[in-house]
């Protein structure tokens, strides 16, 4: 009985760190994928608004990588600001009222 408990406890001790390592790796992999998706959305938004003028900054205020959805804004050199909603390739926007 003692040998059985020994191997069971050894298996748990060795298995738990391995499981945690795998979980951490998968979490990191998802984070990298989400960052790539966010970067691609920023590039699409920047390309879309490039014809409006010289862009000062593009920002994302909320991001849902599962739906490929983002909301944010674009500020131009002449201080005109547009808010946008991006959803899977479609961009809806409106000018900020200042």
C-alpha positions as CSV (number, residue, x, y, z in Angstrom):
1,X,0.0,0.0,0.0
2,X,2.8,2.4,0.8
3,X,4.4,1.9,-2.7
4,X,1.0,2.7,-4.3
5,X,0.7,5.9,-2.3
6,X,4.3,6.8,-3.1
7,X,3.8,6.5,-6.9
8,X,0.4,8.2,-6.8
9,X,1.9,11.2,-4.9
10,X,4.9,11.3,-7.1
11,X,2.7,11.3,-10.2
12,X,0.7,14.2,-8.8
13,X,3.8,16.1,-7.9
14,X,5.3,15.7,-11.4
15,X,2.0,16.0,-13.2
16,X,0.8,19.3,-11.7
17,X,3.8,21.4,-12.8
18,X,3.7,19.9,-16.2
19,X,-0.1,20.7,-16.5
20,X,0.6,24.3,-15.3
21,X,3.4,24.7,-17.8
22,X,1.2,23.5,-20.6
23,X,-1.6,25.8,-19.5
24,X,0.8,28.8,-19.3
25,X,2.1,28.0,-22.8
26,X,-1.4,27.8,-24.3
27,X,-2.3,31.1,-22.5
28,X,0.7,32.8,-23.9
29,X,0.0,31.4,-27.4
30,X,-3.6,32.9,-27.3
31,X,-2.2,36.2,-26.1
32,X,0.2,36.4,-29.0
33,X,-2.6,35.5,-31.4
34,X,-4.8,38.2,-30.0
35,X,-2.0,40.8,-30.3
36,X,-1.5,39.8,-33.9
37,X,-5.3,40.2,-34.6
38,X,-5.3,43.6,-32.9
39,X,-2.3,44.7,-35.0
40,X,-4.0,43.6,-38.2
41,X,-7.1,45.5,-37.3
42,X,-5.0,48.6,-36.6
43,X,-3.4,48.3,-40.0
44,X,-6.8,47.9,-41.7
45,X,-8.2,51.0,-39.9
46,X,-5.1,53.0,-40.7
47,X,-5.3,52.1,-44.4
48,X,-9.0,52.9,-44.4
49,X,-8.5,56.4,-43.0
50,X,-5.3,57.2,-44.8
51,X,-7.2,59.0,-47.6
52,X,-8.9,61.3,-45.0
53,X,-5.6,63.1,-44.3
54,X,-2.4,62.8,-42.2
55,X,-3.0,60.5,-39.3
56,X,-1.6,61.5,-35.9
57,X,-2.7,58.5,-33.9
58,X,-5.0,55.4,-34.2
59,X,-6.1,53.9,-30.9
60,X,-8.3,51.0,-29.8
61,X,-10.4,51.5,-26.7
62,X,-12.2,48.1,-26.7
63,X,-11.2,44.9,-28.4
64,X,-12.9,41.5,-28.7
65,X,-10.6,39.1,-30.6
66,X,-13.1,36.2,-30.7
67,X,-15.5,38.3,-32.8
68,X,-12.7,40.3,-34.5
69,X,-14.4,43.4,-33.2
70,X,-12.8,46.7,-32.0
71,X,-13.8,50.2,-31.2
72,X,-11.6,53.2,-31.0
73,X,-10.6,56.5,-32.7
74,X,-8.4,58.1,-35.3
75,X,-6.9,61.6,-34.7
76,X,-5.6,63.6,-37.6
77,X,-3.0,66.3,-37.7
78,X,-5.7,69.0,-38.0
79,X,-7.2,67.7,-34.7
80,X,-10.3,66.2,-36.5
81,X,-11.2,63.0,-34.7
82,X,-13.3,60.1,-35.9
83,X,-14.6,57.2,-33.8
84,X,-14.8,53.8,-35.4
85,X,-16.4,50.4,-34.9
86,X,-14.6,47.6,-36.6
87,X,-16.4,44.2,-37.0
88,X,-14.8,41.5,-39.1
89,X,-13.6,43.7,-41.8
90,X,-16.4,46.3,-41.8
91,X,-15.7,49.8,-40.5
92,X,-18.4,52.2,-39.4
93,X,-17.3,55.6,-38.3
94,X,-18.5,59.1,-37.3
95,X,-16.8,62.4,-36.7
96,X,-16.4,63.5,-33.1
97,X,-18.4,66.5,-32.0
98,X,-16.1,68.9,-30.2
